[in-house]
Structures are given as structure tokens and as C-alpha cells.
Amino acid sequence: MAKQEIQLRISGMSCAHCKAAVEKALQGLPGVARTEVFLEEGRAVVEIDPAQVKVEDLKQKVEEAGYTVA
Ligand SMILES: [Cu+2]
């Protein structure tokens, strides 16, 4: 299974709760192997299985949680 590392720019995160909410949202998607969110940088690194999940799905999930993906 080939893994792919995705970088997302996320705006709207202002505290540790936001960071946790984004991590939880992404981690809940099938095909997401690992999620790391950098609050201060407004950035997330997500390791996915591209056969199961698309970048668009990640963006949609983050936006559903109330944040904006650049
Ligand atoms: Cu917050």
C-alpha cells in the first residue's frame, strides 16, 4: 500500500482545542494513517492511502469542522 504525505494550510485555528478538533476530524476519515497539526504554523501533515481517500476529502472534512483550507 503506497502512502502519500499531504500538506494542508489551515486557517482559523486559534488554540489547542482547534488543533485537537482538526486532528480528530482528519483522523476519523478512512485511509488516513497519520495526522500531525501545527497550530502556530496553521499547517497539517497528513499521511494517506491515496486509494482510499483524496485530498479533496481532507479539505472538506476540515471545513466541516469549521476551519478554512487554503
Ligand atoms: Cu480553538
N, CA, C, O and the ligand as a Tripos MOL2 file, in Angstrom:
@<TRIPOS>MOLECULE
protein
  281   279    71     0     0
PROTEIN
NO_CHARGES

@<TRIPOS>ATOM
      1 N           0.8520   -1.1970    0.0000 N.3       1 MET1
      2 CA          0.0000    0.0000    0.0000 C.3       1 MET1
      3 C           0.8860    1.2450    0.0000 C.2       1 MET1
      4 O           1.6350    1.4760    0.9490 O.2       1 MET1
      5 N           0.8030    2.0200   -1.0300 N.am      2 ALA2
      6 CA          1.6190    3.2300   -1.1370 C.3       2 ALA2
      7 C           1.0010    4.3660   -0.3390 C.2       2 ALA2
      8 O          -0.1730    4.6990   -0.5000 O.2       2 ALA2
      9 N           1.8050    4.9410    0.5070 N.am      3 LYS3
     10 CA          1.3330    6.0640    1.3150 C.3       3 LYS3
     11 C           1.7520    7.3780    0.6690 C.2       3 LYS3
     12 O           2.7690    7.4580   -0.0180 O.2       3 LYS3
     13 N           0.9560    8.3850    0.9030 N.am      4 GLN4
     14 CA          1.2520    9.6950    0.3460 C.3       4 GLN4
     15 C           1.1660   10.7270    1.4520 C.2       4 GLN4
     16 O           0.2400   10.6990    2.2620 O.2       4 GLN4
     17 N           2.1300   11.6430    1.4900 N.am      5 GLU5
     18 CA          2.1150   12.6730    2.5190 C.3       5 GLU5
     19 C           1.5480   13.9660    1.9460 C.2       5 GLU5
     20 O           2.0460   14.4980    0.9540 O.2       5 GLU5
     21 N           0.5020   14.4530    2.5880 N.am      6 ILE6
     22 CA         -0.1950   15.6550    2.1260 C.3       6 ILE6
     23 C           0.0580   16.7930    3.1040 C.2       6 ILE6
     24 O           0.0130   16.6000    4.3180 O.2       6 ILE6
     25 N           0.3250   17.9780    2.5690 N.am      7 GLN7
     26 CA          0.4620   19.1770    3.3920 C.3       7 GLN7
     27 C          -0.7790   20.0410    3.1850 C.2       7 GLN7
     28 O          -1.1750   20.3150    2.0520 O.2       7 GLN7
     29 N          -1.3800   20.4610    4.2820 N.am      8 LEU8
     30 CA         -2.5430   21.3440    4.1840 C.3       8 LEU8
     31 C          -2.2630   22.6460    4.9120 C.2       8 LEU8
     32 O          -1.6580   22.6480    5.9840 O.2       8 LEU8
     33 N          -2.7020   23.7550    4.3300 N.am      9 ARG9
     34 CA         -2.6470   25.0480    5.0260 C.3       9 ARG9
     35 C          -4.0400   25.3050    5.5930 C.2       9 ARG9
     36 O          -5.0280   25.3450    4.8600 O.2       9 ARG9
     37 N          -4.0960   25.4770    6.8990 N.am     10 ILE10
     38 CA         -5.3910   25.6230    7.5550 C.3      10 ILE10
     39 C          -5.4310   26.9400    8.3030 C.2      10 ILE10
     40 O          -4.5400   27.2380    9.0990 O.2      10 ILE10
     41 N          -6.4720   27.7330    8.0470 N.am     11 SER11
     42 CA         -6.6070   28.9570    8.8250 C.3      11 SER11
     43 C          -7.8390   28.8820    9.7090 C.2      11 SER11
     44 O          -8.7950   28.1660    9.4110 O.2      11 SER11
     45 N          -7.8010   29.6330   10.8030 N.am     12 GLY12
     46 CA         -8.9140   29.6540   11.7400 C.3      12 GLY12
     47 C          -8.6290   28.9290   13.0400 C.2      12 GLY12
     48 O          -9.4400   28.9690   13.9640 O.2      12 GLY12
     49 N          -7.4770   28.2610   13.1220 N.am     13 MET13
     50 CA         -7.1280   27.5700   14.3670 C.3      13 MET13
     51 C          -6.4810   28.5650   15.3250 C.2      13 MET13
     52 O          -5.5040   29.2290   14.9810 O.2      13 MET13
     53 N          -7.0380   28.6600   16.5310 N.am     14 SER14
     54 CA         -6.5030   29.6550   17.4660 C.3      14 SER14
     55 C          -6.0590   29.0850   18.8020 C.2      14 SER14
     56 O          -5.4320   29.7980   19.5850 O.2      14 SER14
     57 N          -6.3560   27.8480   19.0860 N.am     15 CYS15
     58 CA         -5.9610   27.2890   20.3810 C.3      15 CYS15
     59 C          -5.8210   25.7710   20.2870 C.2      15 CYS15
     60 O          -6.0500   25.1720   19.2360 O.2      15 CYS15
     61 N          -5.4440   25.1740   21.3990 N.am     16 ALA16
     62 CA         -5.2160   23.7280   21.4230 C.3      16 ALA16
     63 C          -6.4870   22.9460   21.0980 C.2      16 ALA16
     64 O          -6.4320   21.8490   20.5420 O.2      16 ALA16
     65 N          -7.6250   23.5260   21.4520 N.am     17 HIS17
     66 CA         -8.8920   22.8650   21.1410 C.3      17 HIS17
     67 C          -9.1000   22.7710   19.6250 C.2      17 HIS17
     68 O          -9.5560   21.7480   19.1130 O.2      17 HIS17
     69 N          -8.7620   23.8400   18.9270 N.am     18 CYS18
     70 CA         -8.8840   23.8550   17.4630 C.3      18 CYS18
     71 C          -7.9810   22.7810   16.8580 C.2      18 CYS18
     72 O          -8.3900   22.0210   15.9800 O.2      18 CYS18
     73 N          -6.7630   22.7400   17.3420 N.am     19 LYS19
     74 CA         -5.7910   21.7500   16.8630 C.3      19 LYS19
     75 C          -6.3660   20.3340   17.0450 C.2      19 LYS19
     76 O          -6.3120   19.5090   16.1330 O.2      19 LYS19
     77 N          -6.9080   20.0770   18.2230 N.am     20 ALA20
     78 CA         -7.4680   18.7550   18.5090 C.3      20 ALA20
     79 C          -8.6720   18.4610   17.6210 C.2      20 ALA20
     80 O          -8.8610   17.3270   17.1820 O.2      20 ALA20
     81 N          -9.4830   19.4790   17.3590 N.am     21 ALA21
     82 CA        -10.6750   19.2900   16.5300 C.3      21 ALA21
     83 C         -10.2900   18.9290   15.0990 C.2      21 ALA21
     84 O         -10.9130   18.0670   14.4800 O.2      21 ALA21
     85 N          -9.2660   19.5900   14.5820 N.am     22 VAL22
     86 CA         -8.8040   19.3060   13.2160 C.3      22 VAL22
     87 C          -8.1980   17.9020   13.1550 C.2      22 VAL22
     88 O          -8.4520   17.1450   12.2180 O.2      22 VAL22
     89 N          -7.4060   17.5730   14.1510 N.am     23 GLU23
     90 CA         -6.7960   16.2380   14.1850 C.3      23 GLU23
     91 C          -7.8720   15.1570   14.2320 C.2      23 GLU23
     92 O          -7.7980   14.1570   13.5170 O.2      23 GLU23
     93 N          -8.8530   15.3700   15.0670 N.am     24 LYS24
     94 CA         -9.9220   14.3860   15.2210 C.3      24 LYS24
     95 C         -10.6980   14.2280   13.9080 C.2      24 LYS24
     96 O         -11.0210   13.1140   13.4960 O.2      24 LYS24
     97 N         -10.9900   15.3620   13.2590 N.am     25 ALA25
     98 CA        -11.7430   15.3340   12.0050 C.3      25 ALA25
     99 C         -10.9960   14.5370   10.9380 C.2      25 ALA25
    100 O         -11.5750   13.6880   10.2620 O.2      25 ALA25
    101 N          -9.7090   14.8220   10.7990 N.am     26 LEU26
    102 CA         -8.9090   14.1430    9.7760 C.3      26 LEU26
    103 C          -8.7020   12.6710   10.1100 C.2      26 LEU26
    104 O          -8.8050   11.8000    9.2470 O.2      26 LEU26
    105 N          -8.4120   12.4180   11.3620 N.am     27 GLN27
    106 CA         -8.1190   11.0580   11.7810 C.3      27 GLN27
    107 C          -9.3400   10.1440   11.6270 C.2      27 GLN27
    108 O          -9.2070    8.9260   11.5090 O.2      27 GLN27
    109 N         -10.5290   10.7510   11.6310 N.am     28 GLY28
    110 CA        -11.7490    9.9670   11.5050 C.3      28 GLY28
    111 C         -12.0380    9.4670   10.1020 C.2      28 GLY28
    112 O         -12.9360    8.6500    9.9030 O.2      28 GLY28
    113 N         -11.2830    9.9520    9.1340 N.am     29 LEU29
    114 CA        -11.5170    9.5280    7.7480 C.3      29 LEU29
    115 C         -10.8340    8.1940    7.4680 C.2      29 LEU29
    116 O          -9.6970    7.9780    7.8890 O.2      29 LEU29
    117 N         -11.5220    7.2980    6.7600 N.am     30 PRO30
    118 CA        -10.8570    6.0530    6.3580 C.3      30 PRO30
    119 C          -9.7200    6.3650    5.3810 C.2      30 PRO30
    120 O          -9.8650    7.2240    4.5120 O.2      30 PRO30
    121 N          -8.6230    5.6880    5.5190 N.am     31 GLY31
    122 CA         -7.4920    5.9190    4.6250 C.3      31 GLY31
    123 C          -6.4890    6.9170    5.1540 C.2      31 GLY31
    124 O          -5.4470    7.1410    4.5370 O.2      31 GLY31
    125 N          -6.7960    7.5270    6.3020 N.am     32 VAL32
    126 CA         -5.8490    8.4520    6.9300 C.3      32 VAL32
    127 C          -5.0170    7.6760    7.9490 C.2      32 VAL32
    128 O          -5.5390    7.1600    8.9380 O.2      32 VAL32
    129 N          -3.7040    7.6040    7.6860 N.am     33 ALA33
    130 CA         -2.8330    6.8030    8.5350 C.3      33 ALA33
    131 C          -2.2970    7.6140    9.7100 C.2      33 ALA33
    132 O          -2.1620    7.0970   10.8190 O.2      33 ALA33
    133 N          -1.9970    8.8770    9.4640 N.am     34 ARG34
    134 CA         -1.3360    9.6770   10.4860 C.3      34 ARG34
    135 C          -1.6520   11.1450   10.2460 C.2      34 ARG34
    136 O          -1.6760   11.6000    9.1030 O.2      34 ARG34
    137 N          -1.8900   11.8750   11.3060 N.am     35 THR35
    138 CA         -2.1780   13.3030   11.1960 C.3      35 THR35
    139 C          -1.3490   14.0610   12.2080 C.2      35 THR35
    140 O          -1.2950   13.6970   13.3830 O.2      35 THR35
    141 N          -0.7030   15.1160   11.7450 N.am     36 GLU36
    142 CA          0.0240   15.9780   12.6630 C.3      36 GLU36
    143 C          -0.3640   17.4140   12.3280 C.2      36 GLU36
    144 O          -0.2100   17.8630   11.1920 O.2      36 GLU36
    145 N          -0.8760   18.1340   13.3430 N.am     37 VAL37
    146 CA         -1.3280   19.5060   13.1220 C.3      37 VAL37
    147 C          -0.3980   20.4620   13.8630 C.2      37 VAL37
    148 O          -0.1130   20.2740   15.0450 O.2      37 VAL37
    149 N           0.0700   21.4840   13.1580 N.am     38 PHE38
    150 CA          0.9350   22.5070   13.7400 C.3      38 PHE38
    151 C           0.1270   23.7810   13.8920 C.2      38 PHE38
    152 O          -0.1050   24.5130   12.9300 O.2      38 PHE38
    153 N          -0.2960   24.0280   15.1210 N.am     39 LEU39
    154 CA         -1.2060   25.1310   15.4080 C.3      39 LEU39
    155 C          -0.6200   26.4930   15.0160 C.2      39 LEU39
    156 O          -1.2620   27.2630   14.3010 O.2      39 LEU39
    157 N           0.5940   26.7870   15.4820 N.am     40 GLU40
    158 CA          1.1850   28.1150   15.2540 C.3      40 GLU40
    159 C           1.4110   28.3750   13.7720 C.2      40 GLU40
    160 O           1.2770   29.5040   13.3010 O.2      40 GLU40
    161 N           1.7530   27.3290   13.0490 N.am     41 GLU41
    162 CA          2.0570   27.4920   11.6190 C.3      41 GLU41
    163 C           0.8060   27.3980   10.7460 C.2      41 GLU41
    164 O           0.8600   27.7110    9.5570 O.2      41 GLU41
    165 N          -0.3110   26.9730   11.3190 N.am     42 GLY42
    166 CA         -1.5140   26.7930   10.5340 C.3      42 GLY42
    167 C          -1.3200   25.7530    9.4490 C.2      42 GLY42
    168 O          -1.6500   25.9730    8.2840 O.2      42 GLY42
    169 N          -0.7900   24.6420    9.8460 N.am     43 ARG43
    170 CA         -0.3800   23.6450    8.8630 C.3      43 ARG43
    171 C          -0.6920   22.2560    9.4090 C.2      43 ARG43
    172 O          -0.6630   22.0200   10.6160 O.2      43 ARG43
    173 N          -0.9930   21.3400    8.4810 N.am     44 ALA44
    174 CA         -1.1760   19.9530    8.8810 C.3      44 ALA44
    175 C          -0.4510   19.0540    7.8950 C.2      44 ALA44
    176 O          -0.4140   19.3220    6.6940 O.2      44 ALA44
    177 N           0.1210   17.9860    8.4260 N.am     45 VAL45
    178 CA          0.7230   16.9560    7.5940 C.3      45 VAL45
    179 C          -0.1200   15.7050    7.7880 C.2      45 VAL45
    180 O          -0.3210   15.2360    8.9080 O.2      45 VAL45
    181 N          -0.6060   15.1790    6.6780 N.am     46 VAL46
    182 CA         -1.4950   14.0300    6.7640 C.3      46 VAL46
    183 C          -0.9540   12.9230    5.8720 C.2      46 VAL46
    184 O          -0.6800   13.1350    4.6900 O.2      46 VAL46
    185 N          -0.8090   11.7640    6.4420 N.am     47 GLU47
    186 CA         -0.3500   10.6250    5.6540 C.3      47 GLU47
    187 C          -1.5720    9.8110    5.2620 C.2      47 GLU47
    188 O          -2.3220    9.3430    6.1190 O.2      47 GLU47
    189 N          -1.7630    9.6480    3.9740 N.am     48 ILE48
    190 CA         -2.9730    8.9700    3.4920 C.3      48 ILE48
    191 C          -2.6400    7.7930    2.5770 C.2      48 ILE48
    192 O          -1.5400    7.6810    2.0360 O.2      48 ILE48
    193 N          -3.6210    6.9350    2.4320 N.am     49 ASP49
    194 CA         -3.5970    5.9310    1.3840 C.3      49 ASP49
    195 C          -4.4270    6.4970    0.2340 C.2      49 ASP49
    196 O          -5.6530    6.5500    0.3290 O.2      49 ASP49
    197 N          -3.7780    6.9200   -0.8470 N.am     50 PRO50
    198 CA         -4.4980    7.5980   -1.9310 C.3      50 PRO50
    199 C          -5.5690    6.7290   -2.6000 C.2      50 PRO50
    200 O          -6.4340    7.2470   -3.3070 O.2      50 PRO50
    201 N          -5.5150    5.4360   -2.3820 N.am     51 ALA51
    202 CA         -6.5510    4.5570   -2.9340 C.3      51 ALA51
    203 C          -7.8560    4.6800   -2.1470 C.2      51 ALA51
    204 O          -8.9220    4.3310   -2.6540 O.2      51 ALA51
    205 N          -7.7750    5.1700   -0.9200 N.am     52 GLN52
    206 CA         -8.9530    5.2280   -0.0530 C.3      52 GLN52
    207 C          -9.4960    6.6290    0.1600 C.2      52 GLN52
    208 O         -10.6920    6.8060    0.3940 O.2      52 GLN52
    209 N          -8.6240    7.6240    0.0820 N.am     53 VAL53
    210 CA         -9.0720    8.9770    0.4170 C.3      53 VAL53
    211 C          -8.3360    9.9900   -0.4590 C.2      53 VAL53
    212 O          -7.1660    9.8110   -0.7960 O.2      53 VAL53
    213 N          -9.0490   11.0510   -0.8150 N.am     54 LYS54
    214 CA         -8.4810   12.0740   -1.6940 C.3      54 LYS54
    215 C          -8.2290   13.3620   -0.9120 C.2      54 LYS54
    216 O          -8.8120   13.5870    0.1480 O.2      54 LYS54
    217 N          -7.3590   14.1900   -1.4530 N.am     55 VAL55
    218 CA         -7.0580   15.4750   -0.8050 C.3      55 VAL55
    219 C          -8.3410   16.2920   -0.6230 C.2      55 VAL55
    220 O          -8.5250   16.9600    0.3950 O.2      55 VAL55
    221 N          -9.2170   16.2290   -1.6160 N.am     56 GLU56
    222 CA        -10.4860   16.9500   -1.5280 C.3      56 GLU56
    223 C         -11.3030   16.5120   -0.3130 C.2      56 GLU56
    224 O         -11.9810   17.3290    0.3110 O.2      56 GLU56
    225 N         -11.2370   15.2250    0.0190 N.am     57 ASP57
    226 CA        -11.9660   14.7130    1.1920 C.3      57 ASP57
    227 C         -11.4010   15.3080    2.4750 C.2      57 ASP57
    228 O         -12.1410   15.6390    3.4020 O.2      57 ASP57
    229 N         -10.0750   15.4370    2.5110 N.am     58 LEU58
    230 CA         -9.4260   16.0260    3.6950 C.3      58 LEU58
    231 C          -9.8870   17.4610    3.8730 C.2      58 LEU58
    232 O         -10.2510   17.8800    4.9710 O.2      58 LEU58
    233 N          -9.8650   18.2150    2.7700 N.am     59 LYS59
    234 CA        -10.2700   19.6330    2.8120 C.3      59 LYS59
    235 C         -11.7010   19.7640    3.2810 C.2      59 LYS59
    236 O         -12.0150   20.5820    4.1440 O.2      59 LYS59
    237 N         -12.5700   18.9420    2.6990 N.am     60 GLN60
    238 CA        -13.9830   19.0180    3.0410 C.3      60 GLN60
    239 C         -14.1990   18.7430    4.5270 C.2      60 GLN60
    240 O         -14.9990   19.4110    5.1830 O.2      60 GLN60
    241 N         -13.4840   17.7600    5.0460 N.am     61 LYS61
    242 CA        -13.6320   17.3700    6.4470 C.3      61 LYS61
    243 C         -13.1880   18.4940    7.3850 C.2      61 LYS61
    244 O         -13.8380   18.7720    8.3930 O.2      61 LYS61
    245 N         -12.0720   19.1320    7.0350 N.am     62 VAL62
    246 CA        -11.5640   20.2380    7.8620 C.3      62 VAL62
    247 C         -12.5530   21.4070    7.8220 C.2      62 VAL62
    248 O         -12.7900   22.0630    8.8370 O.2      62 VAL62
    249 N         -13.1230   21.6590    6.6500 N.am     63 GLU63
    250 CA        -14.0570   22.7770    6.5270 C.3      63 GLU63
    251 C         -15.3620   22.4890    7.2550 C.2      63 GLU63
    252 O         -15.9830   23.3950    7.8100 O.2      63 GLU63
    253 N         -15.7710   21.2350    7.2500 N.am     64 GLU64
    254 CA        -16.9580   20.8420    8.0250 C.3      64 GLU64
    255 C         -16.7440   21.0790    9.5230 C.2      64 GLU64
    256 O         -17.6860   21.3730   10.2590 O.2      64 GLU64
    257 N         -15.4960   20.9470    9.9530 N.am     65 ALA65
    258 CA        -15.1690   21.1700   11.3680 C.3      65 ALA65
    259 C         -15.1040   22.6620   11.7020 C.2      65 ALA65
    260 O         -14.9870   23.0340   12.8700 O.2      65 ALA65
    261 N         -15.1810   23.5190   10.6720 N.am     66 GLY66
    262 CA        -15.2600   24.9530   10.9130 C.3      66 GLY66
    263 C         -14.0020   25.7460   10.5970 C.2      66 GLY66
    264 O         -13.8810   26.9050   10.9940 O.2      66 GLY66
    265 N         -13.0650   25.1320    9.8860 N.am     67 TYR67
    266 CA        -11.8130   25.8230    9.5540 C.3      67 TYR67
    267 C         -11.6740   25.9360    8.0410 C.2      67 TYR67
    268 O         -12.3820   25.2720    7.2840 O.2      67 TYR67
    269 N         -10.7540   26.7810    7.6210 N.am     68 THR68
    270 CA        -10.5930   27.0340    6.1920 C.3      68 THR68
    271 C          -9.2830   26.4460    5.7010 C.2      68 THR68
    272 O          -8.2320   26.6330    6.3150 O.2      68 THR68
    273 N          -9.3580   25.7310    4.5810 N.am     69 VAL69
    274 CA         -8.1520   25.1830    3.9690 C.3      69 VAL69
    275 C          -7.7920   26.0420    2.7630 C.2      69 VAL69
    276 O          -8.6040   26.2360    1.8590 O.2      69 VAL69
    277 N          -6.5670   26.5510    2.7630 N.am     70 ALA70
    278 CA         -6.1210   27.4180    1.6680 C.3      70 ALA70
    279 C          -5.8480   26.5760    0.4300 C.2      70 ALA70
    280 O          -5.4610   27.1120   -0.6080 O.2      70 ALA70
    281 CU         -9.6880   26.9200   19.4840 Cu       71 CU71
@<TRIPOS>BOND
     1     1     2 1
     2     2     3 1
     3     3     4 2
     4     3     5 am
     5     5     6 1
     6     6     7 1
     7     7     8 2
     8     7     9 am
     9     9    10 1
    10    10    11 1
    11    11    12 2
    12    11    13 am
    13    13    14 1
    14    14    15 1
    15    15    16 2
    16    15    17 am
    17    17    18 1
    18    18    19 1
    19    19    20 2
    20    19    21 am
    21    21    22 1
    22    22    23 1
    23    23    24 2
    24    23    25 am
    25    25    26 1
    26    26    27 1
    27    27    28 2
    28    27    29 am
    29    29    30 1
    30    30    31 1
    31    31    32 2
    32    31    33 am
    33    33    34 1
    34    34    35 1
    35    35    36 2
    36    35    37 am
    37    37    38 1
    38    38    39 1
    39    39    40 2
    40    39    41 am
    41    41    42 1
    42    42    43 1
    43    43    44 2
    44    43    45 am
    45    45    46 1
    46    46    47 1
    47    47    48 2
    48    47    49 am
    49    49    50 1
    50    50    51 1
    51    51    52 2
    52    51    53 am
    53    53    54 1
    54    54    55 1
    55    55    56 2
    56    55    57 am
    57    57    58 1
    58    58    59 1
    59    59    60 2
    60    59    61 am
    61    61    62 1
    62    62    63 1
    63    63    64 2
    64    63    65 am
    65    65    66 1
    66    66    67 1
    67    67    68 2
    68    67    69 am
    69    69    70 1
    70    70    71 1
    71    71    72 2
    72    71    73 am
    73    73    74 1
    74    74    75 1
    75    75    76 2
    76    75    77 am
    77    77    78 1
    78    78    79 1
    79    79    80 2
    80    79    81 am
    81    81    82 1
    82    82    83 1
    83    83    84 2
    84    83    85 am
    85    85    86 1
    86    86    87 1
    87    87    88 2
    88    87    89 am
    89    89    90 1
    90    90    91 1
    91    91    92 2
    92    91    93 am
    93    93    94 1
    94    94    95 1
    95    95    96 2
    96    95    97 am
    97    97    98 1
    98    98    99 1
    99    99   100 2
   100    99   101 am
   101   101   102 1
   102   102   103 1
   103   103   104 2
   104   103   105 am
   105   105   106 1
   106   106   107 1
   107   107   108 2
   108   107   109 am
   109   109   110 1
   110   110   111 1
   111   111   112 2
   112   111   113 am
   113   113   114 1
   114   114   115 1
   115   115   116 2
   116   115   117 am
   117   117   118 1
   118   118   119 1
   119   119   120 2
   120   119   121 am
   121   121   122 1
   122   122   123 1
   123   123   124 2
   124   123   125 am
   125   125   126 1
   126   126   127 1
   127   127   128 2
   128   127   129 am
   129   129   130 1
   130   130   131 1
   131   131   132 2
   132   131   133 am
   133   133   134 1
   134   134   135 1
   135   135   136 2
   136   135   137 am
   137   137   138 1
   138   138   139 1
   139   139   140 2
   140   139   141 am
   141   141   142 1
   142   142   143 1
   143   143   144 2
   144   143   145 am
   145   145   146 1
   146   146   147 1
   147   147   148 2
   148   147   149 am
   149   149   150 1
   150   150   151 1
   151   151   152 2
   152   151   153 am
   153   153   154 1
   154   154   155 1
   155   155   156 2
   156   155   157 am
   157   157   158 1
   158   158   159 1
   159   159   160 2
   160   159   161 am
   161   161   162 1
   162   162   163 1
   163   163   164 2
   164   163   165 am
   165   165   166 1
   166   166   167 1
   167   167   168 2
   168   167   169 am
   169   169   170 1
   170   170   171 1
   171   171   172 2
   172   171   173 am
   173   173   174 1
   174   174   175 1
   175   175   176 2
   176   175   177 am
   177   177   178 1
   178   178   179 1
   179   179   180 2
   180   179   181 am
   181   181   182 1
   182   182   183 1
   183   183   184 2
   184   183   185 am
   185   185   186 1
   186   186   187 1
   187   187   188 2
   188   187   189 am
   189   189   190 1
   190   190   191 1
   191   191   192 2
   192   191   193 am
   193   193   194 1
   194   194   195 1
   195   195   196 2
   196   195   197 am
   197   197   198 1
   198   198   199 1
   199   199   200 2
   200   199   201 am
   201   201   202 1
   202   202   203 1
   203   203   204 2
   204   203   205 am
   205   205   206 1
   206   206   207 1
   207   207   208 2
   208   207   209 am
   209   209   210 1
   210   210   211 1
   211   211   212 2
   212   211   213 am
   213   213   214 1
   214   214   215 1
   215   215   216 2
   216   215   217 am
   217   217   218 1
   218   218   219 1
   219   219   220 2
   220   219   221 am
   221   221   222 1
   222   222   223 1
   223   223   224 2
   224   223   225 am
   225   225   226 1
   226   226   227 1
   227   227   228 2
   228   227   229 am
   229   229   230 1
   230   230   231 1
   231   231   232 2
   232   231   233 am
   233   233   234 1
   234   234   235 1
   235   235   236 2
   236   235   237 am
   237   237   238 1
   238   238   239 1
   239   239   240 2
   240   239   241 am
   241   241   242 1
   242   242   243 1
   243   243   244 2
   244   243   245 am
   245   245   246 1
   246   246   247 1
   247   247   248 2
   248   247   249 am
   249   249   250 1
   250   250   251 1
   251   251   252 2
   252   251   253 am
   253   253   254 1
   254   254   255 1
   255   255   256 2
   256   255   257 am
   257   257   258 1
   258   258   259 1
   259   259   260 2
   260   259   261 am
   261   261   262 1
   262   262   263 1
   263   263   264 2
   264   263   265 am
   265   265   266 1
   266   266   267 1
   267   267   268 2
   268   267   269 am
   269   269   270 1
   270   270   271 1
   271   271   272 2
   272   271   273 am
   273   273   274 1
   274   274   275 1
   275   275   276 2
   276   275   277 am
   277   277   278 1
   278   278   279 1
   279   279   280 2
@<TRIPOS>SUBSTRUCTURE
     1 MET1         2 RESIDUE 1 A MET
     2 ALA2         6 RESIDUE 1 A ALA
     3 LYS3        10 RESIDUE 1 A LYS
     4 GLN4        14 RESIDUE 1 A GLN
     5 GLU5        18 RESIDUE 1 A GLU
     6 ILE6        22 RESIDUE 1 A ILE
     7 GLN7        26 RESIDUE 1 A GLN
     8 LEU8        30 RESIDUE 1 A LEU
     9 ARG9        34 RESIDUE 1 A ARG
    10 ILE10       38 RESIDUE 1 A ILE
    11 SER11       42 RESIDUE 1 A SER
    12 GLY12       46 RESIDUE 1 A GLY
    13 MET13       50 RESIDUE 1 A MET
    14 SER14       54 RESIDUE 1 A SER
    15 CYS15       58 RESIDUE 1 A CYS
    16 ALA16       62 RESIDUE 1 A ALA
    17 HIS17       66 RESIDUE 1 A HIS
    18 CYS18       70 RESIDUE 1 A CYS
    19 LYS19       74 RESIDUE 1 A LYS
    20 ALA20       78 RESIDUE 1 A ALA
    21 ALA21       82 RESIDUE 1 A ALA
    22 VAL22       86 RESIDUE 1 A VAL
    23 GLU23       90 RESIDUE 1 A GLU
    24 LYS24       94 RESIDUE 1 A LYS
    25 ALA25       98 RESIDUE 1 A ALA
    26 LEU26      102 RESIDUE 1 A LEU
    27 GLN27      106 RESIDUE 1 A GLN
    28 GLY28      110 RESIDUE 1 A GLY
    29 LEU29      114 RESIDUE 1 A LEU
    30 PRO30      118 RESIDUE 1 A PRO
    31 GLY31      122 RESIDUE 1 A GLY
    32 VAL32      126 RESIDUE 1 A VAL
    33 ALA33      130 RESIDUE 1 A ALA
    34 ARG34      134 RESIDUE 1 A ARG
    35 THR35      138 RESIDUE 1 A THR
    36 GLU36      142 RESIDUE 1 A GLU
    37 VAL37      146 RESIDUE 1 A VAL
    38 PHE38      150 RESIDUE 1 A PHE
    39 LEU39      154 RESIDUE 1 A LEU
    40 GLU40      158 RESIDUE 1 A GLU
    41 GLU41      162 RESIDUE 1 A GLU
    42 GLY42      166 RESIDUE 1 A GLY
    43 ARG43      170 RESIDUE 1 A ARG
    44 ALA44      174 RESIDUE 1 A ALA
    45 VAL45      178 RESIDUE 1 A VAL
    46 VAL46      182 RESIDUE 1 A VAL
    47 GLU47      186 RESIDUE 1 A GLU
    48 ILE48      190 RESIDUE 1 A ILE
    49 ASP49      194 RESIDUE 1 A ASP
    50 PRO50      198 RESIDUE 1 A PRO
    51 ALA51      202 RESIDUE 1 A ALA
    52 GLN52      206 RESIDUE 1 A GLN
    53 VAL53      210 RESIDUE 1 A VAL
    54 LYS54      214 RESIDUE 1 A LYS
    55 VAL55      218 RESIDUE 1 A VAL
    56 GLU56      222 RESIDUE 1 A GLU
    57 ASP57      226 RESIDUE 1 A ASP
    58 LEU58      230 RESIDUE 1 A LEU
    59 LYS59      234 RESIDUE 1 A LYS
    60 GLN60      238 RESIDUE 1 A GLN
    61 LYS61      242 RESIDUE 1 A LYS
    62 VAL62      246 RESIDUE 1 A VAL
    63 GLU63      250 RESIDUE 1 A GLU
    64 GLU64      254 RESIDUE 1 A GLU
    65 ALA65      258 RESIDUE 1 A ALA
    66 GLY66      262 RESIDUE 1 A GLY
    67 TYR67      266 RESIDUE 1 A TYR
    68 THR68      270 RESIDUE 1 A THR
    69 VAL69      274 RESIDUE 1 A VAL
    70 ALA70      278 RESIDUE 1 A ALA
    71 CU71       281 GROUP 0 **** ****
